[in-house]
Amino acid sequence: MTELDNLAEARALRNDALALVRGDIARLEAALAQKPVGVRLRDDALEKATEVAGQVAEVLLDNKPVLAATGLALIGWTFRRQLGALVQNFRRS
């Protein structure tokens, strides 16, 4: 092969690669025109959040005693001062 043949072959390969890249860009532009990036991100986040919520619900339903104990602990912590005062009043009586 001569240098001109090598150059012609390299140019043909470059043109083929450029055509592929331009095709990819055109497909991306068309896809983004249908659904912008922000909408795609929002939809993906909502899908993941829904999936996680479903998994949390499954775990909670499988562990009802743990859920009840956690709820009672949170209630106790929230009303700890009132419960402490109630216990002190009960001891004094």
Secondary structure, 3 states (H helix, E strand, C coil): CCHHHHHHHHHHHHHHHHHHHHHHHHHHHHHHHHCCHHHHHHHHHHHHHHHHHHHHHHHHHHCHHHHHHHHHHHHHHHCHHHHHHHHHHHHHC
